[in-house]
Structure formats: structure tokens, C-alpha cells
């Protein structure tokens, strides 16, 4: 036995003897003197909340027949081959040799019942182009659905099924009451696995992801996957405050950035689809652009806010002069217009035919005007007719500039040579007869005007909200603004077709 092994054994024996001879009893390991620590509970369970909502969330299955352009001939097999039956069955109904062949495309999504009689909300992209829509309920029931209406601008759709008994339904809540950090629950059917519940918080509000003209998404970190599209986002009262619509994900799965259409936008759309089968959005009939720091300074505004009116659409609701080009809308029907994109959303959510109070800044003063809204859907034909009447290329294309005209021009003003807008200049640049102002004959490279993409053939209509008739008017107005301490001149520019925009040009 080694010295080390002998030492260990001796210590062990000595300890055993000491325990037997010691008159002080040791505490029993079976009966500890101190209480075991009480296990700490996790976050409060949402099981009761989820149990009451799952039956109202449905899986939506769609199918679409698609023609293929496959011109490959059907494979041939020897007559009497044991594979003859297989090939005949496989290619049955495929159109024979060559030609267009039919194939069926299936997709899955989610939705939720908003009315016990069978109205169901989902995303438009879930059912778009579908030939057949089937709704699968939590209890295994399957019902064919009829499409009531869709709205591509908000990616919403309304379906209707005919149940034998009233369905479990969920109510809409007020998404405007939700704050960043509030808990939310998403329920859907990702990947066709069945009802799936995820919980997270609202991580941002008012997100613009360039999905449509009325982007105002709720952003959440509750796991949302592809199959969740059209499913509801609940608050902790069990009310729907959003419709899950999009995710940002390089992999196609949830990475904690999901987006939902808020009910403040969706509820009105759903009610319109339910009542009319289509949307009835308000329409103001104006063209707008952002109020930049330079524009705000030129208009003597304390800070940039609102939507600048760059043009009035002929035949539109405000063509009568209630709102004028150059006005800045800062409040619409009691709602603040902080950014340009706030105005289209506020107008679209307002009822058609409603008289609205609009607060504008005009000539440096705040005033209130009353307008009556038209219907946005009716405006599309009007806009199309106007485009046909005034065809033009879009700004920013690589179209060649018109040749420099041999016109009598003034001296250089803000890097531009100016000329009187008469019959000759109209013909040279193709300027519409209803455009009035001073034509720009030349723009110097690297000038302040060139920086703002002003080009020959553009027409200066106003400077600093004063109409321009001659090149001398332009020079005089620029000198006035300089004397007034302005650093930028606000120009209203018309293109050849008469469409207006505002630009600010630095004054040296």
C-alpha cells in the first residue's frame, strides 16, 4: 500500500471513531434545521386568455389553378409496359403533348372571426387570386368561404362562411391606446401546424415599411411567421388591436420584427367591406410634398411640419379655392398633421361627403377652412384622364433635355437664365397653354438651381408666394428676399404639363 493510500484510510478511520465517541449529536440530514427555499414563480400565465381566443382564430387554405407554359411533350412508354397505367394516371388532364397544362397551387394563412354569423378577417395576400377558399376551425370543422371584399392598399380581406351554429368571435380594441412596451399576444397557424400562441411586446409604433400609401404598422417582437399572415394581435384584454401582416426576415422565419395593421386603420376598412363590398375612402384632391427645413424657413414657420400643397387637382373636392397651392395643412379634422404622410391617412379614414375643418398656414398666418371630401376611388378615373391629357415622362428619367432655345433672356438669377413665356417659348419647350410664369432658358452647371434639379423648360410660377410674370419680377423678388434676411428662396415650379412642385434654392 502506498503512503498516500494509507494516509487517506487513516484519516477516514479516525473521523469515524471521532463521530462515534463525540457526545454532541450531529444534525440529521433527513431533517434539516433550515427550510428549503420556496420556488419562485415565472411570469403570469396567459393560458386562460389564450383558451378563450383560440376558437375564434382559423386556418385559411386556398387553392388556385395555374396554367403552365411547359411545351415539353408527354413522356412516351412502350405499349404494354408495366408503367403504362402509372404514366396515363400521372399525366391525365395535363393537356396531352405540349400546350398549356393545369397545375394547382395551394397556400395557407390565418384569420379570425369578428361576427358569430360567419364574417372572417384575413390578409388580401393570403387569398389573392384563389379559386377556392376553405376555412378550418379549431374543432376540425371545415367550411367553404365566399370573398366579400378586399383592400390592396392595406392588405386586408373579408370572408363569409355559413355556419350551422353561431361561431366564437373576438372584438376589436383601440390600437391608439397601446404603448411601446405593452404586452401583446399573436395567434395564428404558422406552417399549417395548428393554432399557435406567441407573446411579446409592442416594440414600435407608426412604422413605415413602404408596403402601401397608408403605412402605420405596429411593430412587435411576438414571434410571427409566414403562416401567421391574417391572424390577430391581441392586447391583454383579449381584444384585437392589429392584424399580423408582414415580417422582416432574411431566413423567412421570425427574428422578432413583425408588423401588424393597427385596428385604428383596419376597423373602418373592414366595416366598409362588410357594408359595401369595397372601400369608400375620403379624397381631398390635392398633390402634396414634405415641408423641409428650408421650406419652413422660407414660409416663416418656427419648425417644419405639415403637408405642403403642391397642386390642386382639377375637378377635385377643393378645386373651388378652399385650399390653395402653397398652403401648408397642419391639422385635419382635429388631428395634427406632423409629417406629410399623416395627411393621406387622415383623409382616407374620413367619411366621404363629410364637411371637415382643415387648419392651414397661408401667407404666414394660420387659418381654418371647411372642405367636403370626395371619394378616393372616384378620383382614379379623373387622374387617369388627366394623365392621358398631359402625357409626360417622370422626373428623374434619363430623357434628353430639350435643345437650348435662342430666346431673349435676362441676366443670371440663382444660376438660371430666364425668358418671357410667350408663344415661341411654349412651342420650343412644349409648355401647356394653361401654364403661366417665367420660363427657364438655361441652368448653369453646379449652380444652386442645378442642385435642385431645375431644368430648361421649367416655369417659375411663384417666388416667396408671389406670382411671377416677367424675368424682372424674378430678379426683384429675389432681391427683396435677400434684403429681408432670407437665405433660401421658395420657388413654385411648373413642368411642361403644368404639374407643380416647390423647391428651395440657396441665395448667394
C-alpha positions in Angstrom: 0.0 0.0 0.0 1.3 3.4 -0.9 2.0 6.1 1.7 -0.8 8.3 0.1 -3.4 5.4 0.2 -2.5 4.6 3.9 -2.9 8.3 4.9 -6.3 8.6 3.4 -7.5 5.4 5.0 -6.2 6.5 8.4 -8.0 9.9 8.2 -11.2 8.2 7.3 -11.0 5.7 10.2 -10.0 8.5 12.6 -13.0 10.5 11.5 -15.3 7.5 12.0 -14.1 6.9 15.5 -14.5 10.6 16.4 -18.1 10.6 15.3 -18.9 7.5 17.5 -17.1 8.9 20.6 -18.4 12.5 20.3 -21.2 13.2 22.8 -22.6 16.0 20.6 -25.2 14.7 18.2 -24.9 15.9 14.6 -28.0 17.2 12.8 -29.9 14.6 10.8 -29.6 15.0 7.0 -33.2 13.8 6.8 -34.5 16.6 9.0 -32.7 19.8 8.0 -32.7 22.6 10.5 -33.5 25.3 7.8 -36.4 25.4 5.5 -35.9 24.7 1.8 -36.3 28.0 -0.3 -39.7 28.3 -1.9 -39.6 28.1 -5.8 -40.1 31.4 -7.5 -43.0 31.6 -10.0 -42.4 32.7 -13.6 -44.3 35.4 -15.4 -48.0 35.4 -15.0 -49.7 32.8 -17.2 -51.7 33.8 -20.3 -53.3 30.3 -20.5 -56.8 31.5 -19.5 -56.6 34.4 -22.0 -55.5 32.1 -24.8 -58.1 29.5 -24.1 -60.9 32.0 -24.7 -59.4 33.2 -28.0 -58.2 30.1 -29.8 -61.6 29.0 -31.1 -62.0 32.3 -32.9 -58.7 32.0 -34.8 -58.9 30.0 -38.0 -56.7 28.5 -40.6 -57.4 29.6 -44.2 -56.5 27.2 -47.0 -56.6 28.4 -50.6 -56.1 26.7 -54.0 -55.5 28.3 -57.4 -55.5 26.6 -60.8 -52.5 27.9 -62.8 -51.7 27.3 -66.4 -48.1 26.5 -67.2 -46.3 27.2 -70.5 -44.5 23.9 -70.5 -44.1 22.9 -74.1 -42.3 19.6 -73.4 -44.1 16.6 -74.8 -45.5 13.9 -72.5 -43.1 11.1 -72.0 -43.8 8.0 -74.2 -43.6 4.4 -72.9 -43.7 1.2 -74.9 -47.2 -0.2 -75.4 -48.0 -2.8 -72.8 -45.3 -1.6 -70.4 -46.0 -2.2 -66.7 -45.6 1.6 -66.2 -48.4 2.4 -68.8 -51.1 2.8 -66.2 -48.8 5.0 -64.0 -48.0 7.4 -66.8 -51.6 7.6 -68.0 -52.8 8.5 -64.5 -50.0 11.0 -63.8 -50.4 12.9 -67.0 -54.2 12.7 -67.0 -55.7 16.1 -67.7 -52.4 17.7 -68.3 -53.3 18.7 -71.9 -51.5 15.9 -73.7 -48.4 16.6 -75.7 -47.2 20.2 -75.3 -49.7 23.1 -74.9 -50.7 24.7 -71.6 -51.1 22.4 -68.7 -53.0 23.0 -65.4 -51.5 22.7 -62.0 -52.9 23.6 -58.6 -51.1 25.9 -56.2 -52.0 25.8 -52.5 -51.3 28.2 -49.7 -52.0 28.6 -46.0 -52.7 31.6 -43.8 -54.6 32.7 -40.8 -57.7 34.7 -40.0 -60.1 35.4 -37.2 -63.9 35.6 -36.7 -65.3 39.0 -36.0 -69.0 38.1 -36.2 -70.8 34.9 -34.9 -72.7 34.8 -38.2 -69.5 34.0 -40.1 -67.5 37.1 -41.1 -63.8 36.4 -41.1 -60.9 38.9 -41.5 -57.6 37.9 -43.1 -54.9 39.4 -45.4 -55.5 40.1 -49.0 -52.2 38.4 -50.0 -53.5 35.2 -48.3 -56.5 34.8 -50.6 -55.4 36.8 -53.6 -56.1 35.0 -56.9 -57.6 32.0 -55.1 -60.2 29.9 -57.0 -61.2 28.1 -53.8 -61.1 29.3 -50.1 -61.6 26.9 -47.2 -61.7 27.9 -43.6 -60.5 25.3 -41.0 -61.7 25.8 -37.4 -60.1 24.7 -34.2 -62.7 21.9 -33.7 -61.9 20.4 -37.1 -64.8 21.9 -38.9 -64.2 22.9 -42.5 -66.3 25.5 -44.4 -66.1 27.0 -47.8 -65.7 30.7 -47.7 -67.1 33.5 -50.0 -64.9 36.6 -50.6 -66.8 39.7 -49.6 -64.2 42.3 -50.5 -60.5 43.2 -50.4 -58.4 46.3 -50.0 -54.9 46.0 -51.6 -53.8 49.3 -50.0 -53.9 47.9 -46.5 -53.7 44.2 -47.5 -57.0 43.3 -45.8 -59.8 41.0 -46.9 -63.2 40.0 -45.6 -64.6 36.5 -46.0 -68.0 35.0 -45.2 -68.9 31.4 -44.2 -72.3 29.9 -43.5 -72.0 28.1 -40.1 -74.8 25.8 -38.7 -74.4 27.5 -35.3 -73.0 30.8 -34.1 -69.2 31.0 -34.1 -66.9 32.1 -31.4 -65.9 35.7 -32.3 -63.4 38.3 -31.0 -63.9 42.0 -30.6 -61.8 44.9 -32.0 -59.9 47.0 -29.5 -58.5 50.5 -29.7 -54.9 50.3 -31.0 -54.4 54.0 -30.3 -54.4 53.2 -26.6 -51.4 50.8 -27.0 -48.0 52.0 -25.9 -44.5 50.8 -26.7 -43.7 48.1 -24.1 -47.3 46.8 -23.7 -47.7 43.1 -23.8 -49.4 41.5 -26.8 -50.3 38.0 -28.0 -50.3 36.7 -31.5 -52.3 33.7 -32.5 -52.1 32.1 -35.9 -51.4 28.9 -37.8 -47.7 29.1 -39.0 -46.7 26.3 -41.4 -50.1 24.6 -41.0 -49.2 23.2 -37.6 -52.4 24.2 -35.9 -53.3 27.1 -33.5 -50.1 28.6 -32.2 -49.8 31.3 -29.4 -46.8 33.6 -29.0 -46.4 36.5 -26.6 -44.2 39.6 -26.8 -44.4 43.4 -26.5 -45.0 46.3 -28.8 -41.5 47.4 -29.8 -42.5 50.3 -32.0 -45.5 52.2 -33.5 -46.2 54.1 -36.7 -43.7 52.1 -38.7 -43.5 52.8 -42.4 -42.1 49.8 -44.4 -43.2 51.1 -47.8 -45.8 48.4 -48.1 -48.6 50.9 -49.1 -49.7 54.5 -49.0 -51.1 54.3 -45.5 -48.3 52.5 -43.7 -48.8 52.9 -39.9 -47.7 49.5 -38.6 -47.5 48.2 -35.1 -44.1 46.5 -34.7 -43.9 43.6 -32.3 -41.4 41.0 -31.1 -44.0 38.4 -30.6 -43.0 35.6 -33.0 -44.8 36.0 -36.3 -44.1 33.5 -39.1 -45.4 33.2 -42.7 -48.5 31.2 -41.7 -49.5 33.9 -39.2 -50.5 36.3 -42.0 -54.0 37.5 -41.4 -54.0 36.4 -37.8 -54.9 38.6 -34.9 -52.7 40.5 -32.5 -54.4 40.8 -29.1 -54.0 43.1 -26.1 -54.1 41.5 -22.7 -57.9 42.1 -22.6 -58.4 39.7 -25.4 -59.2 42.5 -27.9 -57.8 42.6 -31.5 -55.5 45.6 -31.8 -53.8 44.5 -35.0 -53.8 42.2 -38.0 -50.5 40.4 -38.5 -49.3 41.2 -42.0 -45.5 41.2 -42.6 -42.1 40.2 -41.2 -38.6 41.3 -41.9 -36.5 38.1 -42.1 -33.6 37.1 -44.2 -34.4 33.4 -43.4 -38.1 33.6 -43.9 -38.8 32.9 -40.2 -39.5 35.1 -37.2 -36.5 37.1 -35.9 -38.5 39.4 -33.6 -39.5 42.0 -36.2 -43.2 41.6 -37.1 -45.7 44.1 -38.3 -49.5 44.4 -37.8 -52.1 46.7 -39.3 -53.5 48.6 -36.4 -57.2 48.5 -35.8 -57.4 52.3 -35.9 -56.9 51.9 -39.6 -58.3 48.4 -40.2 -61.6 48.6 -38.4 -63.0 51.3 -40.7 -61.9 49.4 -43.8 -63.5 46.1 -42.6 -66.8 47.9 -41.8 -66.8 49.4 -45.4 -66.1 46.0 -46.9 -68.9 44.5 -44.8 -71.3 47.2 -45.8 -70.4 47.9 -49.5 -68.1 45.1 -50.5 -65.5 47.7 -51.4 -63.7 50.7 -49.7 -65.1 54.3 -49.6 -62.1 56.4 -48.7 -62.2 60.2 -48.4 -60.4 62.2 -51.1 -59.1 65.8 -50.8 -57.9 66.2 -54.4 -54.5 67.8 -53.8 -50.9 67.0 -54.6 -48.6 67.3 -51.6 -44.9 67.3 -50.7 -42.9 67.4 -47.4 -42.2 70.6 -45.5 -38.4 70.7 -45.3 -36.3 72.9 -43.0 -35.6 75.2 -45.9 -39.3 75.4 -46.9 -40.3 76.1 -43.3 -37.7 78.9 -43.1 -39.0 80.4 -46.4 -42.6 80.3 -45.1 -41.5 81.8 -41.7 -42.6 78.7 -39.8 -41.0 78.0 -36.5 -40.4 74.3 -37.3 -41.0 72.1 -40.3 -44.4 70.3 -40.0 -47.5 69.6 -42.0 -48.1 68.8 -45.7 -47.3 71.4 -48.4 -50.0 71.7 -51.1 -48.1 71.5 -54.4 -51.1 71.4 -56.6 -54.9 71.2 -56.8 -56.5 68.5 -59.0 -59.0 69.9 -61.4 -62.5 68.7 -60.7 -61.5 67.6 -57.2 -63.3 68.5 -54.0 -61.2 71.6 -53.3 -61.0 72.9 -56.8 -63.3 75.8 -55.8 -60.5 77.5 -53.9 -61.0 76.4 -50.3 -57.4 75.3 -50.3 -54.7 77.0 -52.4 -51.4 75.9 -53.8 -48.7 76.9 -51.3 -50.9 76.3 -48.2 -49.4 74.1 -45.5 -52.0 71.8 -43.8 -51.1 71.4 -40.2 -54.4 69.9 -38.8 -57.1 67.9 -40.4 -60.4 67.2 -38.6 -58.8 67.8 -35.3 -55.8 65.5 -36.0 -52.4 67.0 -36.1 -50.5 66.6 -39.4 -46.9 66.4 -38.2 -45.5 64.7 -41.3 -46.6 64.7 -44.9 -47.7 61.0 -44.7 -50.1 61.8 -41.8 -52.4 63.7 -44.2 -53.3 60.9 -46.7 -54.0 58.6 -43.8 -56.3 61.1 -42.1 -58.1 61.9 -45.3 -58.6 58.2 -46.2 -60.1 57.4 -42.8 -62.6 60.2 -43.0 -66.1 59.5 -44.4 -67.0 60.5 -48.0 -69.2 63.7 -48.1 -68.2 64.8 -44.6 -67.5 68.5 -44.0 -64.1 68.8 -42.5 -62.3 71.6 -40.7 -58.8 72.0 -42.0 -56.2 74.2 -40.4 -53.7 75.7 -42.9 -50.8 78.1 -42.9 -51.3 80.7 -45.6 -49.1 83.8 -46.1 -47.6 83.2 -42.8 -50.9 83.1 -40.9 -52.8 80.2 -39.5 -56.5 79.9 -40.6 -59.3 77.3 -40.7 -61.2 76.4 -43.8 -64.0 73.9 -44.3 -63.9 71.3 -47.1 -66.2 68.5 -48.1 -64.4 65.2 -49.1 -65.0 63.3 -52.3 -64.4 59.6 -52.8 -60.9 58.4 -53.5 -62.0 55.5 -55.7 -63.8 58.0 -57.9 -60.6 60.0 -58.3 -58.7 57.3 -60.1 -60.7 57.8 -63.4 -60.2 61.5 -63.1 -56.4 61.1 -62.5 -56.2 58.8 -65.4 -58.0 61.2 -67.7 -55.7 64.0 -66.7 -52.6 61.8 -67.3 -53.9 61.0 -70.8 -54.5 64.7 -71.5 -51.0 65.6 -70.3 -48.6 62.8 -71.1 -45.1 63.3 -69.8 -42.1 61.4 -68.6 -41.4 61.1 -64.9 -38.9 63.2 -63.1 -35.5 61.6 -62.8 -35.6 59.6 -66.0 -32.7 59.8 -68.5 -34.7 61.7 -71.1 -32.6 64.1 -73.1 -33.1 67.8 -72.3 -34.7 70.0 -75.0 -32.3 71.9 -77.1 -31.3 75.3 -75.9 -33.7 77.9 -77.3 -32.5 81.1 -79.0 -34.8 83.2 -76.8 -34.2 86.7 -75.4 -33.0 86.0 -71.9 -32.3 88.0 -68.8 -29.2 88.0 -66.8 -28.3 85.1 -64.5 -30.6 84.8 -61.4 -29.9 82.0 -58.9 -27.9 80.2 -61.7 -30.7 80.4 -64.2 -31.2 82.4 -67.4 -34.9 83.4 -67.7 -37.1 84.4 -70.6 -40.7 85.6 -71.1 -43.2 82.8 -71.5 -44.8 83.5 -74.9 -46.0 81.6 -77.9 -42.5 80.9 -79.2 -41.1 79.6 -75.9 -44.2 77.5 -75.4 -43.6 75.9 -78.8 -39.9 75.4 -78.1 -40.3 73.6 -74.8 -43.8 72.1 -75.4 -45.3 74.0 -72.5 -49.0 73.7 -71.9 -51.2 76.7 -72.6 -52.6 76.8 -69.1 -49.1 77.3 -67.5 -48.2 80.9 -66.5 -45.0 82.3 -65.3 -41.4 82.8 -66.4 -39.6 80.2 -68.4 -36.1 78.9 -67.5 -34.0 79.0 -70.7 -30.7 77.7 -69.2 -29.4 76.4 -65.9 -25.7 76.7 -65.1 -23.9 73.5 -64.0 -23.0 73.3 -60.3 -25.4 76.2 -59.5 -28.0 76.3 -56.7 -30.8 75.7 -59.2 -29.0 72.7 -60.7 -28.7 71.2 -57.2 -32.5 71.2 -57.1 -32.9 69.5 -60.5 -34.4 72.6 -62.1 -34.1 72.1 -65.9 -34.6 74.3 -69.0 -38.3 74.3 -69.9 -39.4 74.5 -66.3 -41.5 77.5 -65.4 -41.2 79.7 -62.3 -44.8 80.4 -61.2 -44.2 82.0 -57.8 -41.3 83.0 -55.6 -42.0 83.5 -51.9 -45.7 83.1 -52.6 -45.8 86.0 -55.1 -46.7 85.4 -58.8 -44.1 85.9 -61.4 -44.9 87.4 -64.8 -41.5 88.6 -66.2 -37.8 87.9 -65.6 -37.6 91.3 -64.0 -40.2 90.2 -61.4 -37.9 87.2 -60.5 -34.9 89.4 -60.1 -36.8 92.0 -57.9 -38.4 89.3 -55.7 -35.0 87.6 -55.1 -33.5 91.0 -54.0 -36.4 91.6 -51.7 -35.9 88.2 -50.0 -32.2 88.9 -49.6 -32.9 92.3 -48.0 -35.4 90.5 -45.7 -32.5 88.3 -44.4 -33.7 85.1 -46.1 -31.1 82.5 -47.0 -33.4 80.5 -49.3 -35.9 81.4 -52.0 -39.1 79.2 -52.2 -39.9 78.7 -55.8 -43.1 77.2 -57.2 -42.0 75.4 -60.3 -44.3 74.1 -63.1 -43.2 71.4 -65.5 -44.3 71.4 -69.2 -47.7 69.8 -68.4 -48.4 72.2 -65.6 -47.8 70.0 -62.6 -46.4 72.0 -59.7 -43.7 71.4 -57.1 -42.0 73.6 -54.5 -38.2 73.8 -54.3 -35.9 76.0 -52.2 -32.9 77.5 -53.8 -29.9 78.9 -51.9 -29.4 82.7 -52.4 -25.7 83.6 -52.6 
